Each structure stands twice: as C-alpha cells, then as structure tokens.
Amino acid sequence: MSTGKSQQTAFLHPNIVTAAGLCLLAVAVALLLKIAFIVQRKLRVLRALKKDFPVPPGAHWLLGHLVLFAKGEREFERIFLEFAIRYPHVCIFMNGPLDCTLSVHHPDYIKAVLQRPGDGLLTTSGAKWFRNRRLLTPGFHFEVLRPYVKLFSDSTNVMLENWEEFGAGTSIDVFQHVSLMTLDSMLKCALSQDTGCQKRKTFNSYISVVHELSALVMSRAKGLMAFVSDFIYYNSASGKRYKKACKEVHQFSKKIIQQRKKALDNLSSTETTRRQKYLDFLDILLMAKDEDGNGLTDAEIRDEVDTFMFEGHDTTASGLAWTLYCLARHPGHQEKCRKEAQEVLQGRPDVTWEDLPSMKYITLCIKESLRIYPPVPKILRELEEPLTFPDGKTVQKGTTIFVGLQRMHHNPNIWDRPEEYDPLRFSPDKSSRRHPYTFLPFSAGPRNCIGQHFAMNELKTAVALILQRFRLTPDDSLPEPVPVHKIVLRANSPGLFLKINPL
C-alpha cells in the first residue's frame, strides 16, 4: 500500500507535472507553427494563381467547389466539363477557403505538365522513381511480352468456360468477371503464379480489398479528410480501414516475394542461366542492379509488386469492361470486330504474338472505348519546381495540378462529336493530324504507363476470344451504368451488366 502511495506521489511531483506541461506546450507550439507555415504557403500559391487564372462560379465560401460533389457524380462531371469548355486552357478548382488545385484543359498545357518529372500524388517521387523506372524497363521489352500472349489466352478461355455454364441470355456483371480474369493473367505473367483463381474464387477477397482501397482513397480526396494530417486520418474509422486494407495487400505480396526469393536461392547455376531467359516481372525486380551494384530493397520490391498488381489488373479490367459495354451498345461495330477475330484466328482458341498486328478494327474500337471511358480518368501532380506554360504564365513550386483525362476526351473544343462512338477517328490518317496530347488513356511524358503495351496486348487478346465465342447485348432491365471515379473508372451500383449469348 505504501509503495502505491509513493508511486502516486512521484507521479504527481510538481517538477514532473511541470515538465509534462512544457512538453505538451512545445508540441502545441510546433503544431501551430506547422499549420501557420502550411496556411502561409497555400495562401501564397492561391494569390499567385488568382492573378493569372480564372475561378469558375459556384464555389462555397468554406467548402469551395467541393460542395458540387453533393450533386452526384454525373452532374459534377457535367458541370466541370462545362468549365473546361468555358475556360479552354485552365481554371482554378477551390478545395476550400485556402486550398486550390489548378485544372488544366488544353493539350499544350497538359503537355507542359506531363513532360515535367513532378511528384505524382499516388506514385513514387523524384530520384527514387527515376532509378526504379530504369530498373523496371527491361521487364517490358517485346521479347519479354511475347510469351505473355499465350497466358492472356489461357486466362480468357477460363473465363469463357465459366460463361458457358450460364444459360443463353444470362445477365452478368462483366466488371466482376474480367477483374478475376485480369488478376489471373497478372499472377501468371508477372509472378509466375498459376493459382486457378477464376475457378477457386479464392481471390475475390483480394479484389474486394483493392476495390475498398480505391474507394477509400477517393472518399478522402473528395471530403474534409483531404485537409487533415495523416495522423488524424489514420486514427479515424476510414483511416483504420485503409491501414487494414493496405496490410492485407502487403501480406499477399510479401508471401509471394518470400517464396520466389527462396526458390531462386535454391537454383543451380545452370537453372539460373535458363531462368534468366524467361524472366517474369518479379524475377526482374529481384535481380535488378543499378550502376552502383545496388538492388531494390524488400520494401521497394513489395511496393512495386503492389503497384503492378493493382495497375496491371484493375486498370486493364476497367478498360476491358467498358470496351465490352461499348461493343454491346453498338452491335454493328461488335460484328465487325467479330468477323475480324474469326478471320485472324480461324477458330483457334489461342491468340499468338503474330496475330496482334492483324487486329486493326478491334484496336480502333478499343481505343475509342478508352477515349470515352479512360481507365484512369484523372491525374494529380504536385510541382517540384516552378512551371511556365506555353503562353508565358508561370505557376509556383508546390502547386497541385489536376489533369482531367475523361473531361479532355469529351471536350468538343478538342474532339469532333465527342459523345459519338466512332472508332474510325483513330484511323492512321486522322490520328496523324491530331495533337498527341489529346488522347491519354496511358498518360504521357516521363511518367507514362510503363505497361501500356502489356495492357493493349491483353485487351486485344481478350476482345478477340470473347467475340469469337459470345454475342454481347445490354441488359436494358437495369438502369444505364454511370461511370464513377474510384482511382480507376468503375460503374455505379449495381454494376456493369451485359447479357451473354454463346454463338
């Protein structure tokens, strides 16, 4: 009992209480100084921007243009497409009374932004990104990509076997099915993992976690949580869900990496030489060395695997799902693609590397679908250095710039009849006359999508094999799907449903 009292007395000793109070005061002062610095920086950026660039109407005094999110996804995008038409070069999007984003609309402005190696808000920054990009580039050489076409065919055929089990005219959520299929392909191509995930359905949980991460990131970006510190966010209910989802994704990648490292350590020199001729993405990450002989750390490898697994399966799934939707809505174009697939494949169940250049009309339809429904509909960049636009106007370091790819793809100032589905706008003669920064489904510049050829090969393979075996029609008993921005472009509830009919 006396020991407890002495401990309590020690705890309440005036010197200890004073020291604790001083520590709290110091933390509070440091926090206030940090907040003051951030506010000062944001005000400086905002004042500089307002001198040269317009602010569209409709901004709330406290919430800025974020208040327009309350109108719903479709109405919000319509309003900001009108802004992009009204302000053909650039305008200021107010995130609140002190914070803003510069929204660029003109291809020349977009080119100036994307050609700079700025810090992507969802990507690795600076020198680390540049080094890792160089180490990854060999993984996308055409000799590495060539054998993947067979794996794309295998994964697509598994999906089509599942479809055969449904009755004719069955309505399915194609996004769900193609997500599993592209995940299957990614596991085979990038990680040499033939999991049978489309049959076992064991990876539905992984896809659900990826979808949840996308939803949480976009929810934070569109709400008040965008303006609080990571510490506050991670201790909120949404932040705890985000950390839990990240942990699950990391554990999945970590397990595969550990298994591969162990397997490579056990290879003989002869087996290692043979293995180097058939590298997958993970092998390249594990074996890559920079000019100083340094490889990637375990954490860097895990992050790259997570990124590639997400970007490689989720974005491709979005592109494929919306392409199938467009072809279902335009049966004439679907039939032309089917005839081309039948002529090229002659009934074969596998696409070869040599088949891909012959799929000309299928490629046109894929590109037009990616124009209308770009898998990654927006890009955010934070400038590491001041940027001068072609008209001489300059924006400061630290400015956040928004590139709305979907809005640009639908802008009548840039595209003729943008709402019309016209694959021939991508014919060689028309494409050659168009500004190269008007069609950006894979971005452009130093940070363009490193896997764009991988993705296009998978899209062409899947479309050809699907149309050779099935006719697709819309499910008009359900509301027309509305595109929603959740890092990748998805459909609102209930999903992207099409009716499948075996040929």
N, C-alpha and C positions, 0 to 999 in steps of 0.2 A: 504493500500500500504506500509506504513512504517513498519507494522507488518511483512509483507512478506520479506522486506529487512533485518529486524533484524534477522529473522529465517535463511535467506540465509547466513548472516554474521556469525551467530553462527555455522552454518553447516561447514563453511569454516575456522573456527578459527584454527590457527596453532597447538594448543595443541591437538585439536580433530583429525586433519589430521595426526599428528604425532602418536597419539595413535592407529588410524586405521591402519597406516602403520606398526607399531610394531606388531599388532595383525596378519596382513597378513604375515609378515615376520616369526613370530612364527609358524604359521600354515604351511608355506612353509618348514621351517626347520624340523618341526615334520614329515611332509610327506616325506622329503628326508631321514631322519633318518630311518623311517619305511621301505622305499624302499631299503635303504642300508642294513638293517637287513635281509629283505626277500632275497635279492640277495646273501648276505653272507651265509645265511642258505642253499639256493638252491645250491650254489657252493660247500659248504661243503658236502652235500648229494651226488651231482653229482661226485665229486672227489673220494669219498669213494666207490661209486658203480663201477666206471670205473676201480678201482684197481682189482676187482674180477669178473666182469661180462662183457660180450661182447656187443658191439654196432653194430647192423646189418648195412649193407651198404644202401645207398640211402638217407641218411639224408641231408637236405639242411642246409647251414651254418646259416640261420636265422630262418627258419620255422621247422627245424628238419624233423622228419618223417611225420609231418602234411601235408607236400607237397604231400604225396602219396594219400591223400583224393581226390585230383584232378583227379585221375584215375577212380573214381567211386567206389561205394560200393562193387560190386562183385570183381573187380580187387584188391582193397585194402585188402579185406579179404583173397584173394588167396595169395597175397604177404606175409601177416603176418602168414598165415598157413605154408607157406614155411619156414619162420623164426622159427616157433615153431618146425618144423621138423628138421631144421638145428641146432638149439640150443635147445636140448631136455629138458633142465632144466629151463633156464631163459635167458632173454636178456633185454637190455635197450632200451626203446622207447623214442626218443628225441622229446620233445614238443617245442623246441626252443634252442637257444644257452646256456641257463642257467637252463632250467627246463627239467625234465625227469620223466618217470614212469618205474617201474620195472615190466616187463611182465613175469609171472611165467607159466610154461607149464607142469612140471612133477607132477604127483599125490602126491608124497611125499612133494614137495614144496608147492603145493596147500593146502594140509592138514595142514602144518605148519602155513600157513596164516589164513585159515578159523577157526582154533581152537583157535586163539587169539581173544580177545574181542576188536579188533581195531575199530576205528571210521569209520563207513560207510559213504561215501560222500553223500549218498542220504537217510541216516537214522539217527535216534536219537543216540546220543553218550553217552558213559560212564555209570555212575551210574544211570542216569535218564532212559536210555534204559533198564538196568537190572531190575530196580524196576518196570517199566511199563510192561516188558515182564512177570514178575511173576504175576502181577495183571491180565494179559490177558489170561494166560494159562488155567484157568478153562473154558473159552469160547470155547475150542477146545477138551473138554472131549467127549468121544464117545457117552455118553448119551445126550449131547447137540447136537451132529452132527446127531444122528439117525433120528429125525423128519424132518431134512432138506431134506432128500432124496425125500420125497413126494413133497416138494416145488420145488426141481430141476425138477421133473417130470412135475409138473404143468407148469413151465416156458417153458420147452422144448416143451410141447404139444401146447402151444400158438404159438410158433414159427412155428411148423409144420402145424398148422391150417392156418397160413399166407402163407406158402409154397403151401398148397393145392389150394389156389386161383390162383396161377400161372399155366400156361399151361405146359404140359409134355415137357421136354427138355429145359425149360427156364433156362437161364444163370443168376446166381445171385452172388453178392459179398458176400460170406459167412461170411467174417470178419464183415461186417456191421450188418448182421442178428444175429450172435452169440454174438456180443457185446451188443446188446439190450437185448438178452436173458439172458446173464450172469449178466447184470445190474439188470434185473428184479429179478433174483434169489437172488442177493446180497441185494437188497432192502427188499425182503421178509424175508430172513434168518437173516440178521444182524440188520435190523432196523424195522422189522415187518410192512413194508410199501408195501401194495398191490396197486400199482399205475396204473396198466394196461398200463405200458409204451410201451409195444410192440404193442398195438392196437392204443393208442392215439398218439404215435410218439412224445410226448412232451419232451422226454428225449434225443432226438437226439442232442439237443443243449449242454446238459451236456457231452455227449460222444465226441462231437466236441471239447469242451473246454479241456477235458482230453487229446485228441489227440494233440491239439495245445501245451499244456504244455509239452508233451513228445518231440514233435518236437523242441520246443524252448530250452529245456534242452540239447538235443543232438547237436543242432546247436551251442550253446555256447561252449560245450565241445570240438567240433571239430574245432572251429575257433579262431581268435585272441581274442575274448571276454573272452576266458578262462583265460587270463592273466591280465585282468583289474580288478579293485576293484568292489565290488557290487554297490558302489555309482555311479560309471561311467556307469556300465551295466544298472542299473535301470533307468538311465536317457537317455538311448539310445532308439531307436524305438522298438527294440526287447525286451528290459527290461521293457518298459511300457506295451507292450502286455502281457508279462509274469506276471507282477503285476496285470493287469486287469483280466487275466485268473484265477490266484490264488484267487482273491477276489470273483469271481463268484463261484468257487468251495467251498470256505469257507462259503459263504452265503447259499448255498444249505445245507451243513452240519449243520450250525448253526440253521437254521429254524427247521430241524428235531429234533435236540437235545432239543431245547426250547420246542417244542410240547411234547416230551416224558417226560421231567422233570415236566412239568405242569400236565401231565396225572398221573405220579407216585405220585405227591404230593396230588392228589385228591383221591387216592385209600384208601379204608378202610384197617384195619389190616388183615382181612380175605382175602380180594382180594390181598393184598401184599404177604401173605403167599402162596396163589395159584399161583401168578405170578412168585415167586421165583423158582417154579418147572419147569417153561417153559421160562427160560431166553433166550433172544437173545443177540447179541454182545453188543448192546447199553445199555441194562439193566446191563450187567456185568461191563461195563465202569462206569456207573453212581453209582453202588452200591459197587464197589471195594474199599477196605481199606487196607493199608499196616499195618505192625506190630505196628506202632505208631498211628493208627487210622485215618491216613490222606488219603483222596481220591484223585482222579485226578482233576486238575483244569479244568475249562471250556475250556481253550485253549488247554490243553493236550487231553481232550476228543475229541475236534474238530479235532486236528491233527491226532489222532488215527482213527477216523471215515474217514477222508480224505484218510489216508493211506490204510485202509482196503477196502474202496470203490474202490480205484484205483487198488490195488494189487489183490483184490478179484474178480473184474470183468474183468479188462483189461488183466491181465496175463492169466487167465483161458480162455478168449476169444481167445487169441493168440494160446494157446495150443490146443484148440478145432478146430479152423480154420485150422491150419496146420495138425492136425490129419486127418480131413476130406479130406484135399488135398492129403495126402499120401495114404489114402484108395481109393480115386478116381483114383490115378495114379497106384494103384496095386489092380486091381479088384479081383484077387484070394484071397488076404488077406481080402478084403472087404466082399467077400462072406462067408468066414469062420467066420468072426465076426457076419454077419447077421444070419447065422444058429445058432450060439451060443445064440444070443439075442432071436431068435424065440423059442429055446428050453427052455431058462430060463423064459421068460415072458409069453409064451403060449398065445400070442395075447393081454395080459393085457396092458393098456395104462400107467400104473404106475410101476415104479421100487420101490422095497422095500429094506430096510436095509439088509434083509436076502438074497436078490438076488445078492448083490455085490460080495461076495466071489466066486460065480459060474462063473463070467465073466472073466475067466482066459485068453482066447485068446485076448479078447478085451483089457485087461490090458497090455498084451505083445505088442500089436500094438500101444497103447497109449504111452508106454514107449519108443518104438523105434522112434515114431514120435517126442517125446520130446527130444530124443538124437539128431536127425538131426536138429530139429528146436526148441531149448530151448526158452521158452517164455522170459526169462531174459538172454540175450546172454553174458553178461559181468558183472563183479563185480569190484568195485574200493574200496580199503581200504587205509586209512592213518594210519600208525603205531603210536600208542600212546607210545610205548616202543620199544627198540631195539629187533630185531627178529633174531634168529640163525636158519639156515636151517639144515637139517639132515647131510649135508656134512661139517658142521662146519663154513660155511661162514655166516657173520653177516651183517645185514643192520641196519641203524640208525633210531632212532625215527624221525618221520616226513616224512619218505619215503612213497611215494604213490605207491601202488602195484596194478597191473592190473591182473585179472584172466579172461581170455577169454574162457568162458564155451563152446561156439559154436566151437571155434577152437580146444579145447581139445576133444570135442565129434567127431571131424572129423580128428583127428590126427592118421595117420597109425602107428606111434610108439606105440600107446595105443590101438587102435581098429583094428581088422582084417577086411579088406574090408569096411572101414568106410562109403563110399558113397553108399553102397548097403543097401536096405531096408530089414532087416532081423529081424523080431520080435522074432525069436527063440533065438537070442543072449541074451534075458532076461529070458530064461527058468531057473528054480531054480538051475539046476546043473551048468550051465555056469555062472550065476550071482554069485554063491558062490565062484568061482575061480577068480573073478575079483577084482581088488583093489577098495575099497569102495569109493575112491575119483576120480573115472574115469567117473561117471555118476552123474551129479549135477544139474538137472533141478530146484531143490528147494534149491540149495546151501547146506551147511553142517556146522557142528560146532554150537557154541552158537547162531549165527545169521541165522540159517537155517529158512526156511519159516515156520512160526507157523501155517499157514493154508494149509499145503500140503495135509493132509488127506481130508479136506474140498474140495480142488480142485480136487483131484483124484476121489472122490465120484461123484462130479458133472460131470467130464469128462466121467466116465463110464456110468452114467445115461443117459447123452445126446447122446453118441455114440450109445448105445443100442436102444434107442427110435427112433433116426433118421434112423438107418439102418433097423429097423423093418418096416418102412413106405416108405423109399425112396432109390433109387439107385442113386449113385453119379458118374458122369463122368467128365473128364476135359473139359474145353472149349478151344479146340485147335485153334479156330479162333483168339484167343488173344495170345500175347507173353507169354512165360513161366514166372511166377512171380519170382521176385528176392527178397530174404529176405533183409530187411533194419533194422538197429538198431536204434530204437527210444525209448529207455528205455526198452520197450518190442519189440519183434520181429514182424514186420509187413511185408506186401508185398509192393513192389513199385507200382507206378501208372500203370494201372488203378485199381489194387486191386487183390483180391484172388477169381477169378470167377470159379464156377463149375456149371455144368448142373444138374438139379434135375428132377428125374423121379419117380412119385408115383408108388408103387408096386400094 
